[in-house]
Amino acid sequence: MDQVLENIFPNLALNGYELTSPETPFYNCIAWSVGDNTKWWWPDGINYWPDNIPCVATVESFRLMYESFDFVVCDNFEIEAGFEKIALYVNPLTKQPTHASRQLSDGKWTSKLGRLKDISHNTLGGVEGAVYGVPFIFMKRPNIV
């Protein structure tokens, strides 16, 4: 499929994935998780971040940001009829957010991999590891469609 991605995320080949769009520097995983493919989102004072949310890279700030998009914390990543879910990954040592994946209607997950490609991956474990850490918090909202 994509050797560069598989070198960065070795679990992708084991868990299965598909490329869904080409590389682009214009948006990242956080933007992608809320449905925005026009700008890079990160609470660093440089990139886009909602005005009413603390501009710090903490799980709490990300939770508040997702809540502003009608997501609520839930206790699992299982597919749930009528809802879309996101998984926020953190570095297990620092507990700082690193990545977000959004669940698709078929139960697979979609991720924008930094400035690289968008993919759908069969499991959350596909992008788990040294770069993104582990899924730490799950949130859901009613399907918009």
CYANA upper distance limits for C-alpha pairs under 8 A (distance plus 0.5 A):
  1 MET  CA     18 GLU  CA      8.15
  1 MET  CA     19 LEU  CA      8.34
  2 ASP  CA      6 GLU  CA      6.75
  3 GLN  CA      7 ASN  CA      6.51
  4 VAL  CA      8 ILE  CA      6.95
  5 LEU  CA      9 PHE  CA      6.31
  5 LEU  CA     10 PRO  CA      8.31
  5 LEU  CA     12 LEU  CA      8.42
  6 GLU  CA     10 PRO  CA      5.35
  6 GLU  CA     11 ASN  CA      7.84
  6 GLU  CA     12 LEU  CA      6.53
  6 GLU  CA     13 ALA  CA      6.80
  8 ILE  CA    131 VAL  CA      8.03
  9 PHE  CA    126 GLY  CA      7.57
  9 PHE  CA    127 VAL  CA      6.15
  9 PHE  CA    128 GLU  CA      7.95
  9 PHE  CA    129 GLY  CA      7.65
  9 PHE  CA    131 VAL  CA      8.14
 10 PRO  CA     14 LEU  CA      7.91
 10 PRO  CA    126 GLY  CA      8.24
 10 PRO  CA    127 VAL  CA      8.49
 11 ASN  CA     15 ASN  CA      6.52
 11 ASN  CA    125 GLY  CA      7.15
 11 ASN  CA    126 GLY  CA      5.23
 11 ASN  CA    127 VAL  CA      6.95
 11 ASN  CA    128 GLU  CA      7.70
 11 ASN  CA    129 GLY  CA      8.41
 12 LEU  CA     16 GLY  CA      6.06
 12 LEU  CA     17 TYR  CA      6.61
 12 LEU  CA    121 HIS  CA      7.72
 12 LEU  CA    125 GLY  CA      8.33
 12 LEU  CA    126 GLY  CA      4.85
 12 LEU  CA    127 VAL  CA      6.92
 13 ALA  CA     17 TYR  CA      7.59
 13 ALA  CA    126 GLY  CA      8.25
 14 LEU  CA    126 GLY  CA      8.03
 15 ASN  CA    121 HIS  CA      7.86
 15 ASN  CA    122 ASN  CA      6.61
 15 ASN  CA    123 THR  CA      6.85
 15 ASN  CA    125 GLY  CA      7.75
 15 ASN  CA    126 GLY  CA      6.10
 16 GLY  CA    121 HIS  CA      6.46
 16 GLY  CA    122 ASN  CA      6.09
 16 GLY  CA    123 THR  CA      8.29
 16 GLY  CA    126 GLY  CA      7.77
 17 TYR  CA    119 ILE  CA      7.11
 17 TYR  CA    120 SER  CA      5.99
 17 TYR  CA    121 HIS  CA      4.64
 17 TYR  CA    122 ASN  CA      6.52
 17 TYR  CA    126 GLY  CA      8.22
 18 GLU  CA    119 ILE  CA      6.00
 18 GLU  CA    120 SER  CA      5.79
 18 GLU  CA    121 HIS  CA      6.99
 19 LEU  CA    117 LYS  CA      7.50
 19 LEU  CA    118 ASP  CA      6.73
 19 LEU  CA    119 ILE  CA      5.00
 19 LEU  CA    120 SER  CA      7.08
 20 THR  CA    117 LYS  CA      7.89
 20 THR  CA    118 ASP  CA      5.90
 20 THR  CA    119 ILE  CA      5.50
 20 THR  CA    120 SER  CA      7.15
 21 SER  CA    117 LYS  CA      6.26
 21 SER  CA    118 ASP  CA      5.66
 21 SER  CA    119 ILE  CA      7.57
 22 PRO  CA    116 LEU  CA      7.87
 22 PRO  CA    117 LYS  CA      5.52
 22 PRO  CA    118 ASP  CA      7.34
 23 GLU  CA    115 ARG  CA      6.72
 23 GLU  CA    116 LEU  CA      4.94
 23 GLU  CA    117 LYS  CA      4.79
 23 GLU  CA    118 ASP  CA      7.86
 24 THR  CA    115 ARG  CA      6.05
 24 THR  CA    116 LEU  CA      6.72
 24 THR  CA    117 LYS  CA      7.39
 25 PRO  CA     40 TRP  CA      8.47
 25 PRO  CA    114 GLY  CA      8.25
 25 PRO  CA    115 ARG  CA      5.14
 25 PRO  CA    116 LEU  CA      7.93
 26 PHE  CA     37 ASN  CA      7.73
 26 PHE  CA     38 THR  CA      6.55
 26 PHE  CA     39 LYS  CA      5.85
 26 PHE  CA     40 TRP  CA      6.50
 26 PHE  CA    115 ARG  CA      8.15
 27 TYR  CA     31 ALA  CA      6.62
 27 TYR  CA     32 TRP  CA      7.53
 27 TYR  CA     36 ASP  CA      8.05
 27 TYR  CA     37 ASN  CA      5.89
 27 TYR  CA     38 THR  CA      6.26
 27 TYR  CA     39 LYS  CA      5.04
 27 TYR  CA     40 TRP  CA      4.66
 27 TYR  CA     41 TRP  CA      7.63
 27 TYR  CA    115 ARG  CA      7.96
 28 ASN  CA     32 TRP  CA      6.61
 28 ASN  CA     37 ASN  CA      8.24
 28 ASN  CA     39 LYS  CA      7.96
 28 ASN  CA     40 TRP  CA      5.76
 28 ASN  CA     41 TRP  CA      7.08
 28 ASN  CA    112 LYS  CA      6.27
 28 ASN  CA    113 LEU  CA      7.52
 28 ASN  CA    114 GLY  CA      5.88
 28 ASN  CA    115 ARG  CA      7.17
 29 CYS  CA     33 SER  CA      6.42
 29 CYS  CA     99 HIS  CA      6.68
 29 CYS  CA    100 ALA  CA      6.15
 29 CYS  CA    101 SER  CA      7.44
 29 CYS  CA    111 SER  CA      6.48
 29 CYS  CA    112 LYS  CA      5.00
 29 CYS  CA    113 LEU  CA      6.89
 29 CYS  CA    114 GLY  CA      7.01
 30 ILE  CA     34 VAL  CA      7.33
 30 ILE  CA     40 TRP  CA      8.25
 30 ILE  CA     41 TRP  CA      6.38
 30 ILE  CA     42 TRP  CA      7.85
 30 ILE  CA     99 HIS  CA      7.35
 30 ILE  CA    100 ALA  CA      6.25
 31 ALA  CA     35 GLY  CA      6.80
 31 ALA  CA     36 ASP  CA      5.38
 31 ALA  CA     37 ASN  CA      6.84
 31 ALA  CA     38 THR  CA      8.43
 31 ALA  CA     39 LYS  CA      7.32
 31 ALA  CA     40 TRP  CA      6.77
 31 ALA  CA     41 TRP  CA      5.95
 32 TRP  CA     36 ASP  CA      5.73
 32 TRP  CA     37 ASN  CA      6.34
 32 TRP  CA    102 ARG  CA      8.46
 32 TRP  CA    111 SER  CA      7.80
 32 TRP  CA    112 LYS  CA      6.94
 33 SER  CA     86 ILE  CA      7.33
 33 SER  CA    100 ALA  CA      6.80
 33 SER  CA    101 SER  CA      6.51
 33 SER  CA    102 ARG  CA      5.72
 33 SER  CA    111 SER  CA      8.06
 34 VAL  CA     66 TYR  CA      8.39
 34 VAL  CA     69 PHE  CA      8.04
 39 LYS  CA     48 TYR  CA      7.48
 40 TRP  CA     47 ASN  CA      6.45
 40 TRP  CA     48 TYR  CA      6.61
 41 TRP  CA     47 ASN  CA      6.16
 41 TRP  CA     48 TYR  CA      5.21
 41 TRP  CA     49 TRP  CA      6.18
 42 TRP  CA     46 ILE  CA      8.41
 42 TRP  CA     47 ASN  CA      6.10
 42 TRP  CA     48 TYR  CA      6.63
 42 TRP  CA     49 TRP  CA      6.41
 42 TRP  CA     57 ALA  CA      8.11
 43 PRO  CA     47 ASN  CA      7.41
 43 PRO  CA     48 TYR  CA      7.73
 43 PRO  CA     49 TRP  CA      6.03
 43 PRO  CA     54 PRO  CA      8.23
 43 PRO  CA     55 CYS  CA      5.02
 43 PRO  CA     56 VAL  CA      5.73
 43 PRO  CA     57 ALA  CA      6.20
 44 ASP  CA     55 CYS  CA      6.81
 44 ASP  CA     56 VAL  CA      7.04
 44 ASP  CA     57 ALA  CA      7.79
 45 GLY  CA     49 TRP  CA      8.31
 45 GLY  CA     55 CYS  CA      7.25
 49 TRP  CA     53 ILE  CA      7.94
 49 TRP  CA     55 CYS  CA      7.48
 50 PRO  CA     65 MET  CA      7.70
 53 ILE  CA     61 SER  CA      6.89
 53 ILE  CA     64 LEU  CA      7.05
 53 ILE  CA     65 MET  CA      6.56
 54 PRO  CA     61 SER  CA      6.23
 55 CYS  CA     61 SER  CA      7.67
 56 VAL  CA     61 SER  CA      6.94
 57 ALA  CA     61 SER  CA      7.13
 57 ALA  CA     62 PHE  CA      7.84
 57 ALA  CA     96 GLN  CA      6.91
 57 ALA  CA     97 PRO  CA      6.95
 58 THR  CA     62 PHE  CA      6.91
 58 THR  CA     95 LYS  CA      8.26
 58 THR  CA     96 GLN  CA      6.05
 58 THR  CA     97 PRO  CA      6.74
 59 VAL  CA     63 ARG  CA      6.49
 59 VAL  CA     95 LYS  CA      8.05
 59 VAL  CA     96 GLN  CA      7.02
 59 VAL  CA     97 PRO  CA      6.54
 60 GLU  CA     64 LEU  CA      6.68
 61 SER  CA     65 MET  CA      6.63
 62 PHE  CA     66 TYR  CA      6.66
 62 PHE  CA     97 PRO  CA      8.33
 63 ARG  CA     67 GLU  CA      6.58
 63 ARG  CA     73 VAL  CA      8.43
 64 LEU  CA     68 SER  CA      6.78
 65 MET  CA     69 PHE  CA      7.47
 66 TYR  CA     70 ASP  CA      7.20
 66 TYR  CA     71 PHE  CA      5.90
 66 TYR  CA     72 VAL  CA      8.12
 66 TYR  CA    139 MET  CA      8.43
 67 GLU  CA     71 PHE  CA      5.16
 67 GLU  CA     72 VAL  CA      6.41
 70 ASP  CA    141 ARG  CA      6.32
 71 PHE  CA    139 MET  CA      6.16
 71 PHE  CA    140 LYS  CA      5.41
 71 PHE  CA    141 ARG  CA      5.01
 72 VAL  CA    139 MET  CA      5.61
 72 VAL  CA    140 LYS  CA      5.93
 72 VAL  CA    141 ARG  CA      6.92
 73 VAL  CA    137 ILE  CA      7.75
 73 VAL  CA    138 PHE  CA      6.35
 73 VAL  CA    139 MET  CA      4.71
 73 VAL  CA    140 LYS  CA      7.00
 74 CYS  CA    137 ILE  CA      8.39
 74 CYS  CA    138 PHE  CA      6.03
 74 CYS  CA    139 MET  CA      5.59
 74 CYS  CA    140 LYS  CA      6.92
 75 ASP  CA    137 ILE  CA      8.46
 75 ASP  CA    138 PHE  CA      6.95
 75 ASP  CA    139 MET  CA      8.44
 76 ASN  CA    138 PHE  CA      6.73
 77 PHE  CA     85 LYS  CA      7.61
 77 PHE  CA     86 ILE  CA      8.46
 77 PHE  CA     87 ALA  CA      7.84
 77 PHE  CA    138 PHE  CA      6.86
 78 GLU  CA    107 GLY  CA      8.07
 79 ILE  CA     83 PHE  CA      8.37
 79 ILE  CA     84 GLU  CA      8.43
 79 ILE  CA     85 LYS  CA      8.35
 79 ILE  CA    103 GLN  CA      8.23
 79 ILE  CA    105 SER  CA      8.31
 79 ILE  CA    106 ASP  CA      8.47
 79 ILE  CA    107 GLY  CA      5.95
 80 GLU  CA     84 GLU  CA      8.04
 82 GLY  CA    142 PRO  CA      6.22
 82 GLY  CA    143 ASN  CA      6.02
 83 PHE  CA    140 LYS  CA      6.68
 83 PHE  CA    141 ARG  CA      5.90
 83 PHE  CA    142 PRO  CA      4.80
 83 PHE  CA    143 ASN  CA      5.29
 84 GLU  CA    102 ARG  CA      7.89
 84 GLU  CA    103 GLN  CA      6.53
 84 GLU  CA    104 LEU  CA      7.59
 84 GLU  CA    105 SER  CA      7.88
 84 GLU  CA    140 LYS  CA      6.01
 84 GLU  CA    141 ARG  CA      6.14
 84 GLU  CA    142 PRO  CA      6.76
 84 GLU  CA    143 ASN  CA      6.03
 85 LYS  CA    102 ARG  CA      6.35
 85 LYS  CA    103 GLN  CA      5.75
 85 LYS  CA    138 PHE  CA      7.38
 85 LYS  CA    139 MET  CA      5.99
 85 LYS  CA    140 LYS  CA      4.69
 85 LYS  CA    141 ARG  CA      7.10
 86 ILE  CA    100 ALA  CA      7.17
 86 ILE  CA    101 SER  CA      6.02
 86 ILE  CA    102 ARG  CA      4.86
 86 ILE  CA    103 GLN  CA      6.50
 86 ILE  CA    138 PHE  CA      6.25
 86 ILE  CA    139 MET  CA      5.87
 86 ILE  CA    140 LYS  CA      6.85
 87 ALA  CA    100 ALA  CA      6.01
 87 ALA  CA    101 SER  CA      5.79
 87 ALA  CA    102 ARG  CA      7.02
 87 ALA  CA    135 PRO  CA      6.37
 87 ALA  CA    136 PHE  CA      7.62
 87 ALA  CA    137 ILE  CA      6.38
 87 ALA  CA    138 PHE  CA      5.16
 87 ALA  CA    139 MET  CA      7.13
 88 LEU  CA     97 PRO  CA      7.32
 88 LEU  CA     98 THR  CA      8.15
 88 LEU  CA     99 HIS  CA      6.47
 88 LEU  CA    100 ALA  CA      5.01
 88 LEU  CA    101 SER  CA      7.27
 88 LEU  CA    135 PRO  CA      6.07
 88 LEU  CA    136 PHE  CA      6.32
 88 LEU  CA    137 ILE  CA      5.87
 88 LEU  CA    138 PHE  CA      6.94
 89 TYR  CA     97 PRO  CA      6.26
 89 TYR  CA     98 THR  CA      6.12
 89 TYR  CA     99 HIS  CA      5.53
 89 TYR  CA    100 ALA  CA      6.39
 89 TYR  CA    132 TYR  CA      6.75
 89 TYR  CA    133 GLY  CA      6.62
 89 TYR  CA    134 VAL  CA      5.54
 89 TYR  CA    135 PRO  CA      4.57
 89 TYR  CA    136 PHE  CA      5.82
 89 TYR  CA    137 ILE  CA      7.72
 90 VAL  CA     94 THR  CA      8.26
 90 VAL  CA     95 LYS  CA      5.84
 90 VAL  CA     96 GLN  CA      5.70
 90 VAL  CA     97 PRO  CA      4.75
 90 VAL  CA     98 THR  CA      5.67
 90 VAL  CA     99 HIS  CA      7.53
 90 VAL  CA    132 TYR  CA      7.01
 90 VAL  CA    133 GLY  CA      5.86
 90 VAL  CA    134 VAL  CA      6.15
 90 VAL  CA    135 PRO  CA      6.92
 90 VAL  CA    136 PHE  CA      6.55
 91 ASN  CA     95 LYS  CA      5.65
 91 ASN  CA     96 GLN  CA      6.09
 91 ASN  CA     97 PRO  CA      7.03
 91 ASN  CA     98 THR  CA      6.98
 91 ASN  CA    132 TYR  CA      6.88
 91 ASN  CA    133 GLY  CA      5.06
 91 ASN  CA    134 VAL  CA      7.20
 92 PRO  CA     96 GLN  CA      8.38
 92 PRO  CA    133 GLY  CA      6.52
 92 PRO  CA    134 VAL  CA      7.25
 98 THR  CA    132 TYR  CA      5.85
 98 THR  CA    133 GLY  CA      7.79
 99 HIS  CA    132 TYR  CA      6.44
100 ALA  CA    111 SER  CA      7.49
101 SER  CA    109 TRP  CA      6.65
101 SER  CA    110 THR  CA      6.10
101 SER  CA    111 SER  CA      5.43
101 SER  CA    112 LYS  CA      8.30
101 SER  CA    124 LEU  CA      8.26
102 ARG  CA    109 TRP  CA      6.00
102 ARG  CA    110 THR  CA      5.81
102 ARG  CA    111 SER  CA      7.22
103 GLN  CA    107 GLY  CA      6.53
103 GLN  CA    108 LYS  CA      6.33
103 GLN  CA    109 TRP  CA      4.81
103 GLN  CA    110 THR  CA      6.75
104 LEU  CA    108 LYS  CA      5.86
104 LEU  CA    109 TRP  CA      5.99
104 LEU  CA    110 THR  CA      7.20
107 GLY  CA    122 ASN  CA      8.23
108 LYS  CA    120 SER  CA      7.02
108 LYS  CA    121 HIS  CA      6.32
108 LYS  CA    122 ASN  CA      5.26
108 LYS  CA    123 THR  CA      6.91
109 TRP  CA    120 SER  CA      5.86
109 TRP  CA    121 HIS  CA      5.69
109 TRP  CA    122 ASN  CA      6.76
109 TRP  CA    123 THR  CA      7.13
109 TRP  CA    124 LEU  CA      7.37
110 THR  CA    118 ASP  CA      7.55
110 THR  CA    119 ILE  CA      6.09
110 THR  CA    120 SER  CA      4.75
110 THR  CA    121 HIS  CA      6.69
111 SER  CA    118 ASP  CA      6.04
111 SER  CA    119 ILE  CA      5.96
111 SER  CA    120 SER  CA      6.90
111 SER  CA    121 HIS  CA      8.22
112 LYS  CA    116 LEU  CA      7.55
112 LYS  CA    117 LYS  CA      6.46
112 LYS  CA    118 ASP  CA      4.73
112 LYS  CA    119 ILE  CA      7.01
113 LEU  CA    117 LYS  CA      6.24
113 LEU  CA    118 ASP  CA      6.62
113 LEU  CA    119 ILE  CA      8.23
121 HIS  CA    126 GLY  CA      6.73
122 ASN  CA    126 GLY  CA      7.64
124 LEU  CA    128 GLU  CA      7.23
124 LEU  CA    135 PRO  CA      7.82
125 GLY  CA    129 GLY  CA      8.43
125 GLY  CA    134 VAL  CA      8.42
127 VAL  CA    132 TYR  CA      7.31
128 GLU  CA    132 TYR  CA      6.37
128 GLU  CA    133 GLY  CA      5.94
128 GLU  CA    134 VAL  CA      5.81
128 GLU  CA    135 PRO  CA      7.93
129 GLY  CA    133 GLY  CA      5.36
129 GLY  CA    134 VAL  CA      7.17
